[in-house]
Amino acid sequence: MTKLIAIFTTSLFVGFSGALMPGPLLTVVISGSARRGFWEGPALVLGHAVAEVLIVAALAAGLSRLLKRDLVAGLIGLLGGAVLLWMGFDIVRSAWWGTVSLEQATGSEAGLPLGPVITGVVVSISNPYWVLWWATVGASYVALSLRRGPLGLGFFYFGHILSDLSWYSLVALLIARGRALLSQPVYRLILLGCGLFLIALSIYFVHSGIKFLRGKAVAISPSD
């Protein structure tokens, strides 16, 4: 159970790190909530969750055997760790220098005439950074979670999607009611903490990747 809780907790914080950064989904949440109220935010996240459960299912069902191989898991772990390290440094740099803000997303028009749930799906799958995240960090997490079976995968997914739901619901509430509750310094401090967490987690991913690769090297080495 301790391992499952660790999977849930780390996926929750990694999810926050990605959700907090300005991007297409944040744009439509802000734009939609400003026009149609709070519930537009959770509805958009529902569409996002549909896209993510599909990709998690595809990774688990179609690639589960492949991801369970030490060589593949090791390489994915190294790649995922490298991407997490890059993301972490980028978030820390942006937070430290104050180059990101919630206001960055408000100037974009996000009126896709598809309804909030379908819009959430379309915005998610059309985002190249979302695809990159799932091809690297997400695949790494799926590989690690599958070591704990279906429960591990479930704990990963629900931790990840809970971060999206809670953050974007908060943003929708702030936009619908006014943004006085979340100042720019507080937002930057949250980002800084998430960036440092990503850097620490990237070290774990790289370490896990190296362990998998070492296990593979031992397995394929000729016996005496």
C-alpha positions in Angstrom: 0.0 0.0 0.0 2.9 2.4 0.7 4.1 2.0 -2.9 0.6 2.7 -4.2 0.3 5.8 -2.1 3.7 7.0 -3.3 2.5 6.5 -6.9 -0.6 8.5 -6.2 1.2 11.3 -4.4 4.0 11.8 -6.9 1.6 11.6 -9.9 -0.6 14.3 -8.2 2.4 16.7 -7.8 3.7 16.0 -11.3 0.2 16.7 -12.6 0.1 20.0 -10.7 3.5 20.9 -12.2 2.1 20.5 -15.7 -1.3 22.0 -15.1 0.0 25.2 -13.5 1.9 26.3 -16.6 0.0 28.4 -19.1 -1.2 26.4 -22.0 -4.1 25.6 -24.3 -6.3 24.0 -21.6 -5.7 26.9 -19.2 -6.7 29.2 -22.0 -10.1 27.5 -22.7 -10.8 27.2 -18.9 -10.2 30.9 -18.4 -12.1 32.0 -21.5 -15.0 29.6 -20.9 -15.3 30.3 -17.2 -15.3 34.1 -17.9 -18.2 33.6 -20.4 -20.2 30.8 -18.9 -19.3 30.5 -15.3 -17.6 28.0 -12.9 -18.9 24.7 -14.2 -17.2 25.3 -17.6 -13.9 24.5 -16.0 -14.8 21.0 -14.6 -16.6 20.2 -17.9 -13.4 21.0 -19.9 -11.3 18.9 -17.5 -13.8 16.0 -18.0 -12.9 16.1 -21.7 -9.2 16.2 -20.8 -9.7 13.2 -18.5 -11.4 11.3 -21.4 -8.4 11.9 -23.6 -6.0 10.8 -20.9 -7.8 7.7 -19.8 -7.7 6.6 -23.5 -4.0 7.1 -23.8 -3.3 5.4 -20.4 -5.5 2.4 -21.5 -3.6 2.3 -24.8 -0.2 2.3 -23.1 -1.3 -0.3 -20.6 -3.1 -2.7 -23.0 -1.1 -2.3 -26.2 2.3 -1.7 -24.8 2.2 -3.4 -21.4 4.4 -6.3 -22.3 6.9 -4.0 -24.0 6.9 -1.5 -21.1 7.6 -4.4 -18.6 10.9 -5.2 -20.3 13.8 -3.9 -18.4 15.6 -2.5 -21.4 12.5 -0.6 -22.6 11.6 0.6 -19.1 15.1 1.7 -18.5 15.3 3.8 -21.7 11.9 5.3 -21.1 12.9 6.1 -17.6 16.1 7.9 -18.8 14.1 9.8 -21.4 11.3 10.7 -19.0 13.8 11.8 -16.4 15.5 14.1 -18.9 12.2 15.6 -19.9 11.2 16.1 -16.2 14.6 17.7 -15.6 14.1 20.1 -18.5 10.5 20.9 -17.4 11.6 21.5 -13.8 14.4 23.9 -14.7 12.1 25.7 -17.1 9.4 26.1 -14.4 11.9 27.2 -11.8 13.4 29.8 -14.2 10.0 31.1 -15.2 8.9 31.4 -11.6 12.1 33.0 -10.4 12.1 35.6 -13.1 8.3 36.1 -13.1 7.9 35.4 -16.8 4.6 33.4 -16.3 1.2 34.6 -15.0 -2.4 33.6 -15.2 -3.0 36.7 -17.3 -1.0 35.2 -20.1 -3.9 33.0 -21.1 -6.7 35.6 -20.9 -5.9 37.3 -24.2 -6.5 34.2 -26.3 -9.9 33.4 -27.7 -10.8 29.8 -27.0 -14.3 29.6 -28.4 -14.5 26.1 -30.0 -18.2 25.5 -30.8 -18.0 21.9 -29.7 -19.2 22.0 -26.2 -16.8 22.0 -23.2 -16.3 18.2 -23.0 -15.4 17.7 -26.7 -13.4 20.9 -26.5 -11.4 19.5 -23.6 -10.6 16.4 -25.7 -9.7 18.3 -28.8 -7.5 20.9 -27.0 -5.6 18.1 -25.2 -4.8 15.8 -28.2 -3.9 18.8 -30.4 -1.3 20.1 -27.9 2.2 18.8 -29.0 3.5 19.2 -25.4 0.7 16.9 -24.2 1.8 14.3 -26.7 5.5 14.8 -25.7 4.6 14.4 -22.0 2.8 11.1 -22.5 5.4 9.8 -24.9 8.1 10.3 -22.2 7.1 11.2 -18.7 3.6 9.5 -18.9 5.0 6.4 -20.5 7.6 6.2 -17.7 4.9 6.5 -15.1 2.8 3.8 -16.8 5.8 1.5 -16.9 6.5 2.0 -13.2 2.9 1.8 -12.2 2.4 -1.5 -14.1 4.9 -3.1 -11.8 2.2 -2.8 -9.2 -0.5 -4.2 -11.5 -3.9 -2.6 -12.3 -4.1 -1.0 -8.9 -0.8 0.8 -9.5 -2.1 2.1 -12.8 -5.3 3.2 -11.2 -3.5 5.1 -8.4 -1.4 6.8 -11.0 -4.3 7.9 -13.2 -6.5 9.2 -10.4 -3.7 11.1 -8.8 -2.8 12.6 -12.1 -6.4 13.6 -13.1 -7.1 14.9 -9.6 -4.4 17.5 -10.0 -6.0 18.7 -13.2 -9.5 18.8 -11.8 -8.5 20.6 -8.6 -6.3 23.2 -10.3 -8.5 24.1 -13.2 -11.6 24.1 -10.9 -9.8 26.6 -8.7 -8.9 28.7 -11.8 -12.5 28.6 -13.0 -13.7 29.7 -9.6 -11.3 32.5 -9.4 -12.2 33.7 -12.9 -16.0 33.4 -12.2 -15.7 35.2 -8.8 -12.6 37.4 -9.3 -8.9 36.7 -9.0 -8.1 38.5 -5.7 -7.6 35.1 -3.9 -4.5 34.1 -6.0 -1.9 36.8 -6.2 1.0 36.7 -8.7 3.6 36.2 -5.9 1.6 33.2 -4.5 1.3 31.7 -8.0 5.1 32.1 -8.6 5.8 30.5 -5.2 3.6 27.5 -6.1 5.3 27.2 -9.5 8.8 27.3 -7.9 7.9 24.5 -5.5 6.5 22.4 -8.3 9.6 23.0 -10.4 11.9 21.9 -7.6 9.8 18.8 -7.1 10.1 17.9 -10.8 13.9 18.2 -10.6 14.0 15.9 -7.6 11.7 13.4 -9.3 13.7 13.5 -12.5 16.7 12.2 -10.5 14.5 9.3 -9.3 13.4 8.5 -12.8 17.0 8.5 -14.1 18.0 6.3 -11.2 15.2 3.9 -11.9 16.1 3.8 -15.6 19.7 3.0 -14.8 18.6 0.2 -12.4 16.4 -1.3 -15.2 19.2 -1.1 -17.7 21.7 -2.7 -15.2 19.2 -5.5 -14.6 19.0 -6.1 -18.4 22.8 -6.0 -18.7 23.1 -8.7 -16.0 20.3 -10.7 -17.7 22.0 -10.8 -21.1 25.6 -11.2 -19.9 27.0 -14.7 -20.6 27.2 -16.9 -17.6 30.6 -18.4 -16.5 
